[in-house]
């Protein structure tokens, strides 16, 4: 049973620090062998999870949700009211999206999402998080100098656009609703979904392009 | 806790590595780690014990190990703590007395498991909320030991409540294995309140904070 003893955790970490191989591949291999031999997971199940998050669950899900919001005003109002309920239309609810909130970019406001304390992310709707999202640089700077961070992504936010940074400190997760670009009149939701990028749903991209 | 994980506002970490590509994983061991973690593996732990375990890592390891590497290290600590494997077994990479193999799941089954595994962290409140939307509040200027979700950069600061979510599990207690509800609010802080007069006047940072982290403004 878990001890929930902080001092014991610190002591075990120090022991492991001096006794484990430094190669992460070997550490994961040890963990996998222990878990399989204890009957906690089958190796084929690990393969299944990898395939699920490589082929089936990813930012294409979020893109479909955004495209629907752009083309269906009723869906958009439900999404803004309760995103956890709204994404059930697609069967996209699940891991880390039990308390999902959609926040909308406008001409006057931009939104950007971070988790400074760990790397919380809405997995079931955006898939695996990008490496930069989990970096110490993004986690430390997104709340303090977000405009400089955006500039590193090539986004130069005008002074008259307010920026709101959402630090995911609890179990709420966020998806940014980017603005629909000009030049997409008459596009159907499938075509629109093709231009919605992962970064635009995290808020490190602002102006989507009508290409595709 | 005031650990190395509390990165918000820290300086000196350099540019954001923006060109990390779109691939969800860069190494096979990352794929294996992700798949393992999706199965939970340790029924007796809580999400906050997992997070607290990461916080208790050797600080230099926390900063130098990548995301999935930290997960592997932390899971091994959690296995040892729980007794799933002894330290000797962890170092050997094998258990002395293997159990029967777990049943295999298909991709279709795990995709469905994602959908049905939508976790609700809200609890029925045991007391009325002390604050309402629009209220000004002050955050505590100290954290609670050992685990808290009140980051250092937002302590002792004035903010405005912009949403109330009812009661949610309090992580400070969750890290001790206890299920206690506390009212949860989204609080907006001006960038200038957090970072001083050089910050952009229109910018804000919002955090979800529990009622026990808050007091009325002074």
Boltz contact constraints between the chains, C-beta under 6 A:
constraints:
  - contact:
      token1: [A, 1]
      token2: [B, 44]
      max_distance: 6.0
  - contact:
      token1: [A, 2]
      token2: [B, 44]
      max_distance: 6.0
  - contact:
      token1: [A, 2]
      token2: [B, 45]
      max_distance: 6.0
  - contact:
      token1: [A, 2]
      token2: [B, 49]
      max_distance: 6.0
  - contact:
      token1: [A, 2]
      token2: [B, 82]
      max_distance: 6.0
  - contact:
      token1: [A, 3]
      token2: [B, 81]
      max_distance: 6.0
  - contact:
      token1: [A, 4]
      token2: [B, 176]
      max_distance: 6.0
  - contact:
      token1: [A, 4]
      token2: [B, 177]
      max_distance: 6.0
  - contact:
      token1: [A, 6]
      token2: [B, 146]
      max_distance: 6.0
  - contact:
      token1: [A, 9]
      token2: [B, 53]
      max_distance: 6.0
  - contact:
      token1: [A, 9]
      token2: [B, 56]
      max_distance: 6.0
  - contact:
      token1: [A, 10]
      token2: [B, 56]
      max_distance: 6.0
  - contact:
      token1: [A, 12]
      token2: [B, 77]
      max_distance: 6.0
  - contact:
      token1: [A, 12]
      token2: [B, 80]
      max_distance: 6.0
  - contact:
      token1: [A, 12]
      token2: [B, 81]
      max_distance: 6.0
  - contact:
      token1: [A, 13]
      token2: [B, 56]
      max_distance: 6.0
  - contact:
      token1: [A, 13]
      token2: [B, 57]
      max_distance: 6.0
  - contact:
      token1: [A, 13]
      token2: [B, 58]
      max_distance: 6.0
  - contact:
      token1: [A, 13]
      token2: [B, 77]
      max_distance: 6.0
  - contact:
      token1: [A, 16]
      token2: [B, 76]
      max_distance: 6.0
  - contact:
      token1: [A, 16]
      token2: [B, 77]
      max_distance: 6.0
  - contact:
      token1: [A, 17]
      token2: [B, 58]
      max_distance: 6.0
  - contact:
      token1: [A, 19]
      token2: [B, 91]
      max_distance: 6.0
  - contact:
      token1: [A, 24]
      token2: [B, 29]
      max_distance: 6.0
  - contact:
      token1: [A, 24]
      token2: [B, 69]
      max_distance: 6.0
  - contact:
      token1: [A, 25]
      token2: [B, 29]
      max_distance: 6.0
  - contact:
      token1: [A, 27]
      token2: [B, 72]
      max_distance: 6.0
  - contact:
      token1: [A, 28]
      token2: [B, 29]
      max_distance: 6.0
  - contact:
      token1: [A, 28]
      token2: [B, 32]
      max_distance: 6.0
  - contact:
      token1: [A, 28]
      token2: [B, 33]
      max_distance: 6.0
  - contact:
      token1: [A, 28]
      token2: [B, 72]
      max_distance: 6.0
  - contact:
      token1: [A, 30]
      token2: [B, 93]
      max_distance: 6.0
  - contact:
      token1: [A, 31]
      token2: [B, 72]
      max_distance: 6.0
  - contact:
      token1: [A, 31]
      token2: [B, 75]
      max_distance: 6.0
  - contact:
      token1: [A, 31]
      token2: [B, 76]
      max_distance: 6.0
  - contact:
      token1: [A, 32]
      token2: [B, 32]
      max_distance: 6.0
  - contact:
      token1: [A, 33]
      token2: [B, 93]
      max_distance: 6.0
  - contact:
      token1: [A, 33]
      token2: [B, 94]
      max_distance: 6.0
  - contact:
      token1: [A, 34]
      token2: [B, 85]
      max_distance: 6.0
  - contact:
      token1: [A, 34]
      token2: [B, 95]
      max_distance: 6.0
  - contact:
      token1: [A, 35]
      token2: [B, 36]
      max_distance: 6.0
  - contact:
      token1: [A, 35]
      token2: [B, 41]
      max_distance: 6.0
  - contact:
      token1: [A, 37]
      token2: [B, 95]
      max_distance: 6.0
  - contact:
      token1: [A, 37]
      token2: [B, 98]
      max_distance: 6.0
  - contact:
      token1: [A, 38]
      token2: [B, 84]
      max_distance: 6.0
  - contact:
      token1: [A, 38]
      token2: [B, 95]
      max_distance: 6.0
  - contact:
      token1: [A, 38]
      token2: [B, 99]
      max_distance: 6.0
  - contact:
      token1: [A, 39]
      token2: [B, 99]
      max_distance: 6.0
  - contact:
      token1: [A, 39]
      token2: [B, 100]
      max_distance: 6.0
  - contact:
      token1: [A, 39]
      token2: [B, 102]
      max_distance: 6.0
  - contact:
      token1: [A, 40]
      token2: [B, 41]
      max_distance: 6.0
  - contact:
      token1: [A, 41]
      token2: [B, 39]
      max_distance: 6.0
  - contact:
      token1: [A, 41]
      token2: [B, 102]
      max_distance: 6.0
  - contact:
      token1: [A, 42]
      token2: [B, 102]
      max_distance: 6.0
  - contact:
      token1: [A, 42]
      token2: [B, 104]
      max_distance: 6.0
  - contact:
      token1: [A, 44]
      token2: [B, 104]
      max_distance: 6.0
  - contact:
      token1: [A, 45]
      token2: [B, 104]
      max_distance: 6.0
  - contact:
      token1: [A, 45]
      token2: [B, 105]
      max_distance: 6.0
  - contact:
      token1: [A, 46]
      token2: [B, 32]
      max_distance: 6.0
  - contact:
      token1: [A, 46]
      token2: [B, 35]
      max_distance: 6.0
  - contact:
      token1: [A, 46]
      token2: [B, 36]
      max_distance: 6.0
  - contact:
      token1: [A, 48]
      token2: [B, 105]
      max_distance: 6.0
  - contact:
      token1: [A, 48]
      token2: [B, 106]
      max_distance: 6.0
  - contact:
      token1: [A, 48]
      token2: [B, 107]
      max_distance: 6.0
  - contact:
      token1: [A, 48]
      token2: [B, 110]
      max_distance: 6.0
  - contact:
      token1: [A, 49]
      token2: [B, 35]
      max_distance: 6.0
  - contact:
      token1: [A, 49]
      token2: [B, 38]
      max_distance: 6.0
  - contact:
      token1: [A, 49]
      token2: [B, 110]
      max_distance: 6.0
  - contact:
      token1: [A, 50]
      token2: [B, 31]
      max_distance: 6.0
  - contact:
      token1: [A, 50]
      token2: [B, 35]
      max_distance: 6.0
  - contact:
      token1: [A, 51]
      token2: [B, 107]
      max_distance: 6.0
  - contact:
      token1: [A, 52]
      token2: [B, 107]
      max_distance: 6.0
  - contact:
      token1: [A, 52]
      token2: [B, 110]
      max_distance: 6.0
  - contact:
      token1: [A, 52]
      token2: [B, 111]
      max_distance: 6.0
  - contact:
      token1: [A, 56]
      token2: [B, 111]
      max_distance: 6.0
  - contact:
      token1: [A, 91]
      token2: [B, 115]
      max_distance: 6.0
  - contact:
      token1: [A, 93]
      token2: [B, 118]
      max_distance: 6.0
  - contact:
      token1: [A, 94]
      token2: [B, 114]
      max_distance: 6.0
  - contact:
      token1: [A, 94]
      token2: [B, 115]
      max_distance: 6.0
  - contact:
      token1: [A, 94]
      token2: [B, 117]
      max_distance: 6.0
  - contact:
      token1: [A, 94]
      token2: [B, 118]
      max_distance: 6.0
  - contact:
      token1: [A, 95]
      token2: [B, 114]
      max_distance: 6.0
  - contact:
      token1: [A, 95]
      token2: [B, 117]
      max_distance: 6.0
  - contact:
      token1: [A, 98]
      token2: [B, 118]
      max_distance: 6.0
  - contact:
      token1: [A, 98]
      token2: [B, 119]
      max_distance: 6.0
  - contact:
      token1: [A, 98]
      token2: [B, 120]
      max_distance: 6.0
  - contact:
      token1: [A, 116]
      token2: [B, 7]
      max_distance: 6.0
  - contact:
      token1: [A, 116]
      token2: [B, 8]
      max_distance: 6.0
  - contact:
      token1: [A, 116]
      token2: [B, 151]
      max_distance: 6.0
  - contact:
      token1: [A, 117]
      token2: [B, 151]
      max_distance: 6.0
  - contact:
      token1: [A, 118]
      token2: [B, 51]
      max_distance: 6.0
  - contact:
      token1: [A, 124]
      token2: [B, 114]
      max_distance: 6.0
  - contact:
      token1: [A, 128]
      token2: [B, 24]
      max_distance: 6.0
  - contact:
      token1: [A, 130]
      token2: [B, 20]
      max_distance: 6.0
  - contact:
      token1: [A, 131]
      token2: [B, 20]
      max_distance: 6.0
  - contact:
      token1: [A, 132]
      token2: [B, 16]
      max_distance: 6.0
  - contact:
      token1: [A, 132]
      token2: [B, 17]
      max_distance: 6.0
  - contact:
      token1: [A, 132]
      token2: [B, 18]
      max_distance: 6.0
  - contact:
      token1: [A, 132]
      token2: [B, 20]
      max_distance: 6.0
  - contact:
      token1: [A, 134]
      token2: [B, 67]
      max_distance: 6.0
  - contact:
      token1: [A, 135]
      token2: [B, 17]
      max_distance: 6.0
  - contact:
      token1: [A, 136]
      token2: [B, 7]
      max_distance: 6.0
  - contact:
      token1: [A, 136]
      token2: [B, 13]
      max_distance: 6.0
  - contact:
      token1: [A, 137]
      token2: [B, 13]
      max_distance: 6.0
  - contact:
      token1: [A, 137]
      token2: [B, 14]
      max_distance: 6.0
  - contact:
      token1: [A, 137]
      token2: [B, 16]
      max_distance: 6.0
  - contact:
      token1: [A, 138]
      token2: [B, 16]
      max_distance: 6.0
  - contact:
      token1: [A, 139]
      token2: [B, 7]
      max_distance: 6.0
  - contact:
      token1: [A, 140]
      token2: [B, 7]
      max_distance: 6.0
  - contact:
      token1: [A, 140]
      token2: [B, 10]
      max_distance: 6.0
  - contact:
      token1: [A, 140]
      token2: [B, 13]
      max_distance: 6.0
  - contact:
      token1: [A, 143]
      token2: [B, 8]
      max_distance: 6.0
  - contact:
      token1: [A, 143]
      token2: [B, 9]
      max_distance: 6.0
  - contact:
      token1: [A, 143]
      token2: [B, 205]
      max_distance: 6.0
  - contact:
      token1: [A, 144]
      token2: [B, 9]
      max_distance: 6.0
  - contact:
      token1: [A, 144]
      token2: [B, 195]
      max_distance: 6.0
  - contact:
      token1: [A, 149]
      token2: [B, 16]
      max_distance: 6.0
  - contact:
      token1: [A, 152]
      token2: [B, 15]
      max_distance: 6.0
  - contact:
      token1: [A, 152]
      token2: [B, 16]
      max_distance: 6.0
  - contact:
      token1: [A, 152]
      token2: [B, 18]
      max_distance: 6.0
  - contact:
      token1: [A, 153]
      token2: [B, 18]
      max_distance: 6.0
  - contact:
      token1: [A, 162]
      token2: [B, 202]
      max_distance: 6.0
  - contact:
      token1: [A, 163]
      token2: [B, 203]
      max_distance: 6.0
  - contact:
      token1: [A, 164]
      token2: [B, 204]
      max_distance: 6.0
  - contact:
      token1: [A, 165]
      token2: [B, 205]
      max_distance: 6.0
  - contact:
      token1: [A, 166]
      token2: [B, 206]
      max_distance: 6.0
  - contact:
      token1: [A, 167]
      token2: [B, 207]
      max_distance: 6.0
  - contact:
      token1: [A, 169]
      token2: [B, 149]
      max_distance: 6.0
  - contact:
      token1: [A, 169]
      token2: [B, 207]
      max_distance: 6.0
  - contact:
      token1: [A, 169]
      token2: [B, 208]
      max_distance: 6.0
  - contact:
      token1: [A, 170]
      token2: [B, 184]
      max_distance: 6.0
  - contact:
      token1: [A, 170]
      token2: [B, 208]
      max_distance: 6.0
  - contact:
      token1: [A, 171]
      token2: [B, 121]
      max_distance: 6.0
  - contact:
      token1: [A, 172]
      token2: [B, 208]
      max_distance: 6.0
